[in-house]
Amino acid sequence: MSPSIIFLMLITTTAFVLLVPVRLKMRLLKDASMIRGFYRIAWFGMTLKEGEISHPGLVEPMDEARPARPKEKRKIMVPIAEAGAEENEKDQVQKGGAGDEDKSTVGMVPGPKEIDAVLDALPVLLETAGGILRTIQVEECSLSLILGTGDAADTARIIGYIWSAAAVALSILPRKVRFDLDPYFLGERMDGSAIVDISVRPLLVGLASVKAIKEKQMRDLIMTTARDA
């Protein structure tokens, strides 16, 4: 058997294997001060990885019958002499640490070249993201949230902003993607649940990535990012 036929068979087999979808199942529940759930990654019907998820929540639980109260500011009496000494010490620390702060922030803020590279590659990035999204098969995907900030007006305003953004996102996402958001006006609260069951074909994701890298704008963005890293 000639080497060319062996190579062709190898390429065909690899493409067939990579066309088999990888499936991700995940369920999350945010209740009180805990986030818990589980995930499972499967391929060829075999479990590649699975486990439980448990993490402290971002918002501490509050008594539902008691509305959130603003924190009271405490006045601290400091002698005039001690206050002046503290101010001088703060000024010396700020003057001495200004150089270190400037050095530490160098390279963290994108410059004009990085911004121009991102703007030039933005159409390619959007096209690539759309191509990758089209390769994802959604079996089930839902997000349900209960949100309260402690202030009724702020809660209503934030809920409106989120629903506006969600309406735009849901218009371009598959119909199986569902979103629900309820306000909570009695205090601070952020609870909810999420269910994700999707399949993706690695070969199609790889082809979309290769197509993007072939574009000059994307290569320039990668080179600019690597040069400044």
Summary of the structure (lengths in Angstrom):
residues: 229
radius of gyration: 26.3
end to end distance: 47.8
largest distance: 93.5
contacts: 529
relative contact order: 0.17
helix: 49%
strand: 28%
